[in-house]
Amino acid sequence: MSNKQGPSLRDVSLAVAQLMPNIIRGVQLDFFVKKGVTQTQFLVLSAIRAYGRCTMGLLSRNLHVQMPTATGIINRLVQRGYVRRLPMPGDRRQVAVELTPAGTQFIQQFQTVVRRRWEEVLSMLNGEELRAFYRIITALRQRVKPER
């Protein structure tokens, strides 16, 4: 801890960063291999889930990839049936993308795998610690919104 008031933001963020590999160890790689999806494709699916229907430009900018790279990733996700392209009304040059039901199901299945892992980890906490963690996680979830 950095001072008498408690841990600094840096201390807390470091603790979270150090915890995350232990939370997801083995979970995502096995899941992605079985589903035939790369981690990059998963990040794109997650971004689309967070944004909802969005333009290719928004994805490209927010994922910090060039448009041809984003297009290639989306092409593969469309072929797998996880994403669909939609024309933008009023501007034929722009294309929107959204998750298909299969894409939504993929994200939900991954969340289930991660949730089960969290349940294993959280079972190590006592009732008071679990309630405190829930309050914090709920507050963060309400405040952290995807950028548009």
C-alpha positions in Angstrom: 0.0 0.0 0.0 1.2 3.4 -0.9 -0.2 5.5 2.0 -2.1 5.4 5.2 -5.5 6.0 3.5 -5.2 2.7 1.7 -4.1 1.4 -1.6 -3.5 3.8 -4.6 -5.3 3.4 -7.9 -2.0 2.0 -9.2 -1.9 -0.6 -6.4 -5.5 -1.7 -7.1 -5.1 -1.8 -10.9 -1.9 -3.8 -10.5 -3.6 -6.3 -8.2 -6.5 -6.7 -10.8 -4.0 -7.1 -13.7 -2.1 -9.8 -11.7 -5.4 -11.6 -10.8 -6.8 -11.8 -14.3 -4.4 -14.3 -15.8 -5.3 -16.6 -12.9 -9.0 -16.1 -13.6 -8.9 -16.9 -17.3 -6.0 -19.4 -17.4 -6.8 -22.1 -19.8 -10.4 -21.0 -20.1 -10.2 -18.9 -23.2 -7.7 -20.8 -25.2 -9.5 -24.1 -24.9 -12.8 -22.4 -25.6 -11.5 -20.6 -28.7 -9.8 -23.6 -30.1 -13.0 -25.7 -29.8 -15.0 -23.0 -31.5 -12.4 -22.2 -34.2 -12.3 -18.5 -33.2 -9.1 -16.5 -32.7 -8.6 -14.2 -29.8 -8.6 -11.3 -32.2 -12.0 -12.4 -33.6 -13.3 -12.7 -30.1 -12.2 -9.1 -29.3 -14.1 -7.9 -32.4 -17.2 -10.0 -31.4 -17.0 -8.5 -27.9 -16.7 -5.0 -29.3 -19.8 -5.5 -31.5 -21.6 -6.9 -28.5 -20.7 -3.8 -26.4 -21.6 -1.3 -29.2 -24.6 -3.1 -30.6 -25.1 -2.4 -34.3 -22.1 -0.3 -35.3 -20.2 0.9 -38.4 -17.0 -0.7 -39.7 -15.3 2.7 -39.2 -16.2 2.7 -35.5 -14.8 -0.8 -35.0 -11.7 0.1 -36.9 -11.0 3.3 -34.9 -11.8 1.8 -31.5 -9.9 -1.4 -32.1 -6.9 0.6 -33.5 -6.7 -1.4 -36.7 -6.7 -0.3 -40.3 -10.0 -0.7 -42.2 -8.6 -3.6 -44.4 -7.7 -5.5 -41.3 -11.1 -5.0 -39.7 -12.7 -6.0 -43.0 -10.8 -9.3 -43.1 -11.7 -10.1 -39.5 -15.4 -9.3 -40.2 -15.3 -11.4 -43.4 -14.2 -14.4 -41.4 -16.8 -13.8 -38.7 -19.5 -13.4 -41.4 -18.4 -16.8 -42.9 -18.7 -18.4 -39.5 -22.2 -17.0 -39.1 -21.4 -14.8 -36.1 -21.8 -11.4 -37.7 -23.9 -9.9 -40.4 -23.4 -6.8 -42.5 -26.2 -4.3 -43.0 -26.4 -1.3 -45.4 -26.6 2.1 -43.8 -29.7 3.9 -44.8 -28.8 7.1 -46.7 -25.1 6.3 -47.2 -24.3 3.2 -49.3 -20.6 3.7 -48.7 -21.0 2.9 -45.0 -21.6 -0.6 -43.7 -22.9 -1.6 -40.3 -22.3 -4.8 -38.6 -24.1 -6.6 -35.8 -24.1 -10.0 -34.1 -26.2 -12.7 -35.4 -28.1 -15.0 -33.0 -25.1 -17.4 -33.3 -22.7 -14.6 -32.5 -24.8 -13.7 -29.4 -24.9 -17.3 -28.4 -21.1 -17.6 -28.8 -20.5 -14.6 -26.4 -23.0 -16.0 -23.9 -21.3 -19.4 -24.0 -17.9 -17.7 -23.3 -19.5 -15.7 -20.5 -20.8 -18.9 -19.0 -17.3 -20.5 -19.0 -15.8 -17.3 -17.4 -18.7 -17.1 -14.9 -18.0 -20.7 -13.8 -14.3 -19.9 -13.3 -15.2 -16.8 -11.3 -17.5 -18.9 -9.1 -14.6 -21.2 -8.3 -12.4 -18.2 -7.4 -15.2 -16.3 -5.5 -16.0 -19.4 -3.4 -12.7 -18.6 -1.6 -14.3 -15.4 -0.1 -16.4 -15.3 3.0 -19.9 -13.7 2.9 -18.8 -10.2 3.9 -16.0 -10.2 1.3 -18.4 -11.5 -1.4 -21.0 -8.7 -0.6 -18.2 -6.1 -0.7 -16.9 -7.4 -4.0 -20.5 -7.5 -5.5 -21.1 -3.8 -4.5 -17.8 -2.8 -6.2 -18.3 -4.8 -9.3 -21.9 -3.5 -9.7 -20.8 0.1 -9.3 -18.1 -0.4 -12.0 -20.4 -2.2 -14.4 -22.8 0.8 -14.2 -20.1 3.3 -14.8 -18.1 1.7 -17.5 -19.9 2.1 -20.8 -18.6 1.5 -24.3 -17.3 4.5 -26.2 -19.2 5.4 -29.3 
